[in-house]
Amino acid sequence: MIVSIKNDDGVTSYDVTKIEDENVRANANVIISKVSQLEVLLEALNFTSATHRGNLESLLKENPDAIVETGEEEVQDTETDSE
């Protein structure tokens, strides 16, 4: 399996099947599997987040009474009595 890793120095490709030490090769394959699963989860979370944001925006657009005018926001002063 060839793995390409991109960093600040560019892209470096590695052939995991050429690793002679069986334990190191197995560890590399486990890490590759974990990274792949995490990438799929990240993509799913990004998609879900974008969908929920879109739904929220649609919901809020349908409720103009929730709009806050800039500059007219109420500022609450909190005073404490030190008696």
N, CA, C and O atoms as CSV, one atom per row, in Angstrom:
chain,resi,resn,atom,element,x,y,z
A,1,MET,N,N,0.858,-1.172,0.000
A,1,MET,CA,C,0.000,0.000,0.000
A,1,MET,C,C,0.901,1.231,0.000
A,1,MET,O,O,1.822,1.333,0.811
A,2,ILE,N,N,0.641,2.139,-0.885
A,2,ILE,CA,C,1.411,3.376,-0.973
A,2,ILE,C,C,0.640,4.484,-0.279
A,2,ILE,O,O,-0.543,4.702,-0.539
A,3,VAL,N,N,1.337,5.179,0.609
A,3,VAL,CA,C,0.743,6.263,1.377
A,3,VAL,C,C,1.509,7.534,1.049
A,3,VAL,O,O,2.740,7.558,1.071
A,4,SER,N,N,0.757,8.598,0.741
A,4,SER,CA,C,1.378,9.895,0.470
A,4,SER,C,C,1.076,10.823,1.629
A,4,SER,O,O,-0.076,10.970,2.036
A,5,ILE,N,N,2.112,11.446,2.156
A,5,ILE,CA,C,1.965,12.365,3.279
A,5,ILE,C,C,2.389,13.747,2.815
A,5,ILE,O,O,3.503,13.951,2.332
A,6,LYS,N,N,1.455,14.704,2.980
A,6,LYS,CA,C,1.725,16.081,2.572
A,6,LYS,C,C,2.039,16.906,3.820
A,6,LYS,O,O,1.292,16.878,4.797
A,7,ASN,N,N,3.148,17.635,3.776
A,7,ASN,CA,C,3.504,18.554,4.855
A,7,ASN,C,C,4.138,19.797,4.253
A,7,ASN,O,O,4.068,20.007,3.042
A,8,ASP,N,N,4.753,20.618,5.086
A,8,ASP,CA,C,5.339,21.870,4.609
A,8,ASP,C,C,6.453,21.657,3.582
A,8,ASP,O,O,6.707,22.524,2.745
A,9,ASP,N,N,7.114,20.502,3.651
A,9,ASP,CA,C,8.224,20.225,2.739
A,9,ASP,C,C,7.774,19.653,1.401
A,9,ASP,O,O,8.587,19.444,0.500
A,10,GLY,N,N,6.468,19.400,1.277
A,10,GLY,CA,C,5.960,18.822,0.041
A,10,GLY,C,C,5.246,17.511,0.312
A,10,GLY,O,O,4.736,17.285,1.409
A,11,VAL,N,N,5.214,16.645,-0.695
A,11,VAL,CA,C,4.543,15.351,-0.589
A,11,VAL,C,C,5.589,14.248,-0.659
A,11,VAL,O,O,6.430,14.227,-1.558
A,12,THR,N,N,5.524,13.330,0.307
A,12,THR,CA,C,6.416,12.179,0.321
A,12,THR,C,C,5.558,10.925,0.264
A,12,THR,O,O,4.568,10.813,0.988
A,13,SER,N,N,5.933,9.982,-0.595
A,13,SER,CA,C,5.191,8.727,-0.730
A,13,SER,C,C,5.988,7.589,-0.108
A,13,SER,O,O,7.212,7.521,-0.227
A,14,TYR,N,N,5.254,6.689,0.563
A,14,TYR,CA,C,5.858,5.536,1.218
A,14,TYR,C,C,5.125,4.276,0.778
A,14,TYR,O,O,3.904,4.287,0.628
A,15,ASP,N,N,5.856,3.201,0.572
A,15,ASP,CA,C,5.261,1.904,0.259
A,15,ASP,C,C,5.337,1.055,1.519
A,15,ASP,O,O,6.395,0.527,1.862
A,16,VAL,N,N,4.215,0.930,2.198
A,16,VAL,CA,C,4.162,0.228,3.474
A,16,VAL,C,C,4.496,-1.250,3.304
A,16,VAL,O,O,5.044,-1.869,4.217
A,17,THR,N,N,4.175,-1.818,2.152
A,17,THR,CA,C,4.440,-3.247,1.937
A,17,THR,C,C,5.932,-3.565,1.891
A,17,THR,O,O,6.318,-4.728,2.010
A,18,LYS,N,N,6.767,-2.555,1.720
A,18,LYS,CA,C,8.216,-2.770,1.658
A,18,LYS,C,C,8.882,-2.729,3.036
A,18,LYS,O,O,10.093,-2.925,3.144
A,19,ILE,N,N,8.105,-2.476,4.079
A,19,ILE,CA,C,8.668,-2.481,5.430
A,19,ILE,C,C,8.953,-3.931,5.808
A,19,ILE,O,O,8.053,-4.771,5.797
A,20,GLU,N,N,10.199,-4.217,6.141
A,20,GLU,CA,C,10.597,-5.598,6.420
A,20,GLU,C,C,10.143,-6.083,7.790
A,20,GLU,O,O,9.751,-7.240,7.936
A,21,ASP,N,N,10.192,-5.217,8.790
A,21,ASP,CA,C,9.792,-5.604,10.147
A,21,ASP,C,C,8.271,-5.776,10.187
A,21,ASP,O,O,7.519,-4.822,9.987
A,22,GLU,N,N,7.842,-6.996,10.446
A,22,GLU,CA,C,6.415,-7.314,10.418
A,22,GLU,C,C,5.614,-6.508,11.444
A,22,GLU,O,O,4.487,-6.100,11.161
A,23,ASN,N,N,6.181,-6.276,12.628
A,23,ASN,CA,C,5.489,-5.504,13.666
A,23,ASN,C,C,5.315,-4.042,13.250
A,23,ASN,O,O,4.255,-3.451,13.458
A,24,VAL,N,N,6.344,-3.479,12.671
A,24,VAL,CA,C,6.273,-2.084,12.214
A,24,VAL,C,C,5.257,-1.958,11.085
A,24,VAL,O,O,4.470,-1.011,11.053
A,25,ARG,N,N,5.275,-2.926,10.148
A,25,ARG,CA,C,4.326,-2.915,9.033
A,25,ARG,C,C,2.889,-3.036,9.556
A,25,ARG,O,O,1.994,-2.346,9.068
A,26,ALA,N,N,2.666,-3.909,10.544
A,26,ALA,CA,C,1.330,-4.070,11.138
A,26,ALA,C,C,0.893,-2.790,11.837
A,26,ALA,O,O,-0.259,-2.373,11.716
A,27,ASN,N,N,1.823,-2.162,12.577
A,27,ASN,CA,C,1.495,-0.889,13.242
A,27,ASN,C,C,1.152,0.191,12.224
A,27,ASN,O,O,0.221,0.969,12.433
A,28,ALA,N,N,1.895,0.241,11.129
A,28,ALA,CA,C,1.606,1.224,10.079
A,28,ALA,C,C,0.220,0.995,9.500
A,28,ALA,O,O,-0.525,1.951,9.281
A,29,ASN,N,N,-0.132,-0.245,9.251
A,29,ASN,CA,C,-1.453,-0.554,8.696
A,29,ASN,C,C,-2.573,-0.199,9.673
A,29,ASN,O,O,-3.629,0.276,9.257
A,30,VAL,N,N,-2.349,-0.424,10.962
A,30,VAL,CA,C,-3.352,-0.058,11.972
A,30,VAL,C,C,-3.538,1.452,11.995
A,30,VAL,O,O,-4.667,1.940,12.031
A,31,ILE,N,N,-2.443,2.189,11.975
A,31,ILE,CA,C,-2.525,3.656,12.003
A,31,ILE,C,C,-3.202,4.175,10.738
A,31,ILE,O,O,-4.010,5.102,10.800
A,32,ILE,N,N,-2.877,3.584,9.596
A,32,ILE,CA,C,-3.519,3.989,8.335
A,32,ILE,C,C,-5.018,3.765,8.424
A,32,ILE,O,O,-5.802,4.613,7.998
A,33,SER,N,N,-5.418,2.631,8.975
A,33,SER,CA,C,-6.845,2.330,9.134
A,33,SER,C,C,-7.527,3.338,10.047
A,33,SER,O,O,-8.630,3.798,9.751
A,34,LYS,N,N,-6.879,3.683,11.155
A,34,LYS,CA,C,-7.450,4.651,12.098
A,34,LYS,C,C,-7.596,6.027,11.456
A,34,LYS,O,O,-8.625,6.687,11.602
A,35,VAL,N,N,-6.554,6.449,10.744
A,35,VAL,CA,C,-6.595,7.761,10.086
A,35,VAL,C,C,-7.714,7.791,9.047
A,35,VAL,O,O,-8.426,8.787,8.924
A,36,SER,N,N,-7.865,6.704,8.306
A,36,SER,CA,C,-8.927,6.629,7.294
A,36,SER,C,C,-10.303,6.747,7.930
A,36,SER,O,O,-11.167,7.467,7.428
A,37,GLN,N,N,-10.505,6.037,9.037
A,37,GLN,CA,C,-11.789,6.105,9.740
A,37,GLN,C,C,-12.058,7.505,10.273
A,37,GLN,O,O,-13.185,7.994,10.198
A,38,LEU,N,N,-11.031,8.148,10.812
A,38,LEU,CA,C,-11.191,9.512,11.325
A,38,LEU,C,C,-11.517,10.497,10.206
A,38,LEU,O,O,-12.321,11.408,10.399
A,39,GLU,N,N,-10.904,10.322,9.045
A,39,GLU,CA,C,-11.193,11.190,7.903
A,39,GLU,C,C,-12.652,11.056,7.475
A,39,GLU,O,O,-13.296,12.051,7.143
A,40,VAL,N,N,-13.169,9.840,7.481
A,40,VAL,CA,C,-14.574,9.614,7.125
A,40,VAL,C,C,-15.486,10.285,8.157
A,40,VAL,O,O,-16.477,10.919,7.795
A,41,LEU,N,N,-15.147,10.142,9.441
A,41,LEU,CA,C,-15.942,10.781,10.496
A,41,LEU,C,C,-15.915,12.304,10.379
A,41,LEU,O,O,-16.943,12.962,10.536
A,42,LEU,N,N,-14.738,12.856,10.102
A,42,LEU,CA,C,-14.632,14.314,9.942
A,42,LEU,C,C,-15.492,14.811,8.785
A,42,LEU,O,O,-16.170,15.832,8.896
A,43,GLU,N,N,-15.457,14.087,7.689
A,43,GLU,CA,C,-16.264,14.469,6.535
A,43,GLU,C,C,-17.754,14.403,6.869
A,43,GLU,O,O,-18.522,15.285,6.483
A,44,ALA,N,N,-18.153,13.364,7.582
A,44,ALA,CA,C,-19.558,13.226,7.978
A,44,ALA,C,C,-19.962,14.337,8.934
A,44,ALA,O,O,-21.056,14.887,8.807
A,45,LEU,N,N,-19.104,14.678,9.886
A,45,LEU,CA,C,-19.411,15.758,10.835
A,45,LEU,C,C,-19.498,17.105,10.129
A,45,LEU,O,O,-20.379,17.908,10.435
A,46,ASN,N,N,-18.594,17.360,9.190
A,46,ASN,CA,C,-18.640,18.622,8.444
A,46,ASN,C,C,-19.925,18.725,7.635
A,46,ASN,O,O,-20.547,19.786,7.585
A,47,PHE,N,N,-20.323,17.628,7.001
A,47,PHE,CA,C,-21.556,17.614,6.225
A,47,PHE,C,C,-22.758,17.852,7.133
A,47,PHE,O,O,-23.640,18.648,6.810
A,48,THR,N,N,-22.787,17.158,8.269
A,48,THR,CA,C,-23.896,17.299,9.210
A,48,THR,C,C,-23.959,18.707,9.772
A,48,THR,O,O,-25.041,19.285,9.882
A,49,SER,N,N,-22.821,19.258,10.125
A,49,SER,CA,C,-22.776,20.620,10.658
A,49,SER,C,C,-23.289,21.627,9.638
A,49,SER,O,O,-24.068,22.516,9.982
A,50,ALA,N,N,-22.859,21.496,8.391
A,50,ALA,CA,C,-23.318,22.407,7.331
A,50,ALA,C,C,-24.823,22.280,7.123
A,50,ALA,O,O,-25.508,23.279,6.903
A,51,THR,N,N,-25.336,21.061,7.193
A,51,THR,CA,C,-26.775,20.843,7.038
A,51,THR,C,C,-27.549,21.507,8.162
A,51,THR,O,O,-28.546,22.184,7.911
A,52,HIS,N,N,-27.101,21.323,9.407
A,52,HIS,CA,C,-27.786,21.942,10.542
A,52,HIS,C,C,-27.704,23.470,10.483
A,52,HIS,O,O,-28.674,24.154,10.810
A,53,ARG,N,N,-26.563,24.003,10.070
A,53,ARG,CA,C,-26.439,25.457,9.937
A,53,ARG,C,C,-27.421,25.989,8.891
A,53,ARG,O,O,-28.059,27.023,9.088
A,54,GLY,N,N,-27.529,25.265,7.780
A,54,GLY,CA,C,-28.472,25.664,6.735
A,54,GLY,C,C,-29.909,25.612,7.228
A,54,GLY,O,O,-30.701,26.510,6.943
A,55,ASN,N,N,-30.248,24.559,7.968
A,55,ASN,CA,C,-31.591,24.443,8.526
A,55,ASN,C,C,-31.878,25.558,9.525
A,55,ASN,O,O,-32.978,26.110,9.546
A,56,LEU,N,N,-30.887,25.889,10.352
A,56,LEU,CA,C,-31.056,26.974,11.318
A,56,LEU,C,C,-31.254,28.302,10.608
A,56,LEU,O,O,-32.114,29.096,10.990
A,57,GLU,N,N,-30.459,28.541,9.576
A,57,GLU,CA,C,-30.588,29.788,8.820
A,57,GLU,C,C,-31.969,29.894,8.180
A,57,GLU,O,O,-32.584,30.960,8.209
A,58,SER,N,N,-32.454,28.809,7.607
A,58,SER,CA,C,-33.793,28.805,7.001
A,58,SER,C,C,-34.863,29.084,8.043
A,58,SER,O,O,-35.780,29.872,7.812
A,59,LEU,N,N,-34.738,28.429,9.192
A,59,LEU,CA,C,-35.703,28.624,10.272
A,59,LEU,C,C,-35.713,30.079,10.739
A,59,LEU,O,O,-36.776,30.668,10.936
A,60,LEU,N,N,-34.517,30.652,10.916
A,60,LEU,CA,C,-34.436,32.031,11.396
A,60,LEU,C,C,-34.928,33.031,10.356
A,60,LEU,O,O,-35.520,34.048,10.720
A,61,LYS,N,N,-34.701,32.769,9.081
A,61,LYS,CA,C,-35.189,33.659,8.030
A,61,LYS,C,C,-36.708,33.697,8.002
A,61,LYS,O,O,-37.302,34.708,7.626
A,62,GLU,N,N,-37.340,32.592,8.401
A,62,GLU,CA,C,-38.800,32.522,8.431
A,62,GLU,C,C,-39.392,33.207,9.659
A,62,GLU,O,O,-40.612,33.311,9.783
A,63,ASN,N,N,-38.541,33.672,10.562
A,63,ASN,CA,C,-38.992,34.330,11.791
A,63,ASN,C,C,-38.318,35.693,11.923
A,63,ASN,O,O,-37.353,35.846,12.670
A,64,PRO,N,N,-38.837,36.686,11.187
A,64,PRO,CA,C,-38.200,37.999,11.194
A,64,PRO,C,C,-38.236,38.677,12.564
A,64,PRO,O,O,-37.456,39.597,12.813
A,65,ASP,N,N,-39.129,38.237,13.457
A,65,ASP,CA,C,-39.194,38.839,14.783
A,65,ASP,C,C,-37.952,38.508,15.615
A,65,ASP,O,O,-37.752,39.104,16.673
A,66,ALA,N,N,-37.118,37.574,15.160
A,66,ALA,CA,C,-35.908,37.210,15.889
A,66,ALA,C,C,-34.703,38.047,15.460
A,66,ALA,O,O,-33.624,37.911,16.036
A,67,ILE,N,N,-34.871,38.905,14.460
A,67,ILE,CA,C,-33.761,39.720,13.962
A,67,ILE,C,C,-33.394,40.778,14.991
A,67,ILE,O,O,-34.258,41.444,15.561
A,68,VAL,N,N,-32.100,40.916,15.213
A,68,VAL,CA,C,-31.580,41.940,16.116
A,68,VAL,C,C,-30.946,43.012,15.254
A,68,VAL,O,O,-30.030,42.743,14.476
A,69,GLU,N,N,-31.444,44.231,15.401
A,69,GLU,CA,C,-30.900,45.350,14.637
A,69,GLU,C,C,-29.574,45.780,15.262
A,69,GLU,O,O,-29.477,45.929,16.480
A,70,THR,N,N,-28.580,45.975,14.448
A,70,THR,CA,C,-27.270,46.393,14.929
A,70,THR,C,C,-27.360,47.803,15.497
A,70,THR,O,O,-27.916,48.700,14.864
A,71,GLY,N,N,-26.820,47.992,16.674
A,71,GLY,CA,C,-26.836,49.302,17.315
A,71,GLY,C,C,-28.014,49.497,18.244
A,71,GLY,O,O,-27.991,50.411,19.069
A,72,GLU,N,N,-29.029,48.683,18.144
A,72,GLU,CA,C,-30.195,48.814,19.002
A,72,GLU,C,C,-30.262,47.701,20.047
A,72,GLU,O,O,-31.291,47.508,20.695
A,73,GLU,N,N,-29.173,46.985,20.200
A,73,GLU,CA,C,-29.161,45.903,21.166
A,73,GLU,C,C,-29.222,46.477,22.576
A,73,GLU,O,O,-28.593,47.490,22.881
A,74,GLU,N,N,-29.987,45.812,23.420
A,74,GLU,CA,C,-30.091,46.249,24.803
A,74,GLU,C,C,-28.843,45.833,25.553
A,74,GLU,O,O,-28.379,44.698,25.444
A,75,VAL,N,N,-28.316,46.760,26.305
A,75,VAL,CA,C,-27.172,46.455,27.145
A,75,VAL,C,C,-27.649,46.550,28.574
A,75,VAL,O,O,-28.124,47.599,29.008
A,76,GLN,N,N,-27.528,45.477,29.296
A,76,GLN,CA,C,-27.969,45.467,30.674
A,76,GLN,C,C,-26.805,45.828,31.574
A,76,GLN,O,O,-25.746,45.200,31.540
A,77,ASP,N,N,-27.029,46.870,32.391
A,77,ASP,CA,C,-26.016,47.247,33.371
A,77,ASP,C,C,-26.307,46.463,34.642
A,77,ASP,O,O,-27.440,46.430,35.124
A,78,THR,N,N,-25.292,45.848,35.162
A,78,THR,CA,C,-25.469,45.151,36.420
A,78,THR,C,C,-24.753,45.946,37.502
A,78,THR,O,O,-23.564,46.245,37.400
A,79,GLU,N,N,-25.501,46.273,38.522
A,79,GLU,CA,C,-24.949,47.026,39.636
A,79,GLU,C,C,-25.027,46.152,40.870
A,79,GLU,O,O,-26.002,45.430,41.083
A,80,THR,N,N,-24.004,46.228,41.663
A,80,THR,CA,C,-24.005,45.488,42.918
A,80,THR,C,C,-23.995,46.475,44.067
A,80,THR,O,O,-23.271,47.471,44.052
A,81,ASP,N,N,-24.801,46.183,45.047
A,81,ASP,CA,C,-24.829,47.000,46.241
A,81,ASP,C,C,-23.769,46.477,47.218
A,81,ASP,O,O,-23.727,45.291,47.545
A,82,SER,N,N,-22.946,47.371,47.656
A,82,SER,CA,C,-21.901,46.948,48.597
A,82,SER,C,C,-22.206,47.509,49.975
A,82,SER,O,O,-21.397,48.226,50.565
A,83,GLU,N,N,-23.364,47.176,50.470
A,83,GLU,CA,C,-23.778,47.652,51.798
A,83,GLU,C,C,-23.506,46.627,52.842
A,83,GLU,O,O,-23.789,46.853,54.018
